[in-house]
Amino acid sequence: MGLLLVILPWIRVPHLASKLLSMAARRVQADWFERYHYQPVLLETFVAVEQFKGTCYKAANWQCLGTTTGRGKKGDQKANIGIKSVWIYPLTRNFKKVLCA
């Protein structure tokens, strides 16, 4: 399941990145519930710090938790996949309680 979005050059929408992130956040809850019968409470994404600053996430009220070590999921010392900043967006007020239960 994926989404292809084409934005034509003459289209002008103020705060487009924030608007799209907001739409995606609302949609992902319904999609996950429909498919998995579970509603997520938190979104997470990674931004390659050598290429991007995460400005659109900051503008959309996502929270930056810090950076990764650049070693990947398995922590392999040999694989350097680049340092990324970790951003989260709570979907519910009680996300900490749900995640710690």
N, C-alpha and C positions, 0 to 999 in steps of 0.2 A: 504494500500500500504506500503510494507516494504522491507527491503533489508537484506539478510543474507549473511554475508561475512565470509568465512573460509580461514584462512591464515595457510598454512601448515608449519611445523617447519623448513623445509629446505629452505624456501623462504626468501631471504634477499633483502630488498629494503631500500636504504638509505632514511631517513626522511619519513618513511611510514605514520606516523600519519598526518603530514602536507600535504602529497600527497593526502591522503584519504579525509581530510577536504576540500581541494581545489576542488577535483572532486565533492564532495557532494554540495559545494556552487554553482558550475557552473550548476549542474544538477537540483537543487531545483528550480531555476528560470524558466527553461523550463517546468518542471513538474507542477508547480503551474499555469503557464500561460495556459498550455494545459487543466488542470482540472478546474480551477476557472476563467480563462480569466483575471487574475491579476498577475502582476509580483512583487514579494516582493523586497524591497529595503534594508532590514536589516535582518540578522540572529541573533538569541539570544539563548543562552544555559546556563544551570546552572550546577555548579560543587560542589559536596559535599566536603567542606573544611576539614572535619575531616578525609576523606579518600584520597583525591587527591589534587594536587596543580594547576592543569590546565596547566601543562607544554606544552602539545601538542598544546593547543590553543594559548599560548603565542608564541610558535615557528612558528605557522601558521599565525601570525600577527593579531589575534583576540585581542580586547581591553577589559580589565577587568574594569568594572564600579564600583565595590565594592561588598559588601555582603548583603544578605537578613537578615531579623530578625529571621528567622526560624519559623515563625508562619503560613505559607501557604497562599493560595489565599484569604481566607476569613478573615484573620487576627485574627483567634480564639486564644485567650490567652492560652487556655488549650492544644491545639494541638502543640506539638513541633516536627517539621519535620526535624530539623537540619539546620544549617546555610550553605548557598551555596554562592559561588561567581558567579556573573553575568558577562557573556562574550558576546560581540557583534562583528559582522563582517559585515561592510557595503558592500552592493552589487553594489551600485552606488555612484558616487561622490556627488550627490545632495540629499542624503538620508535625511539630516536634513530638507531641504526645503520641500521635499515631505511629511515627517511625520508631519511637523508643519503647513501644508496647511489646 
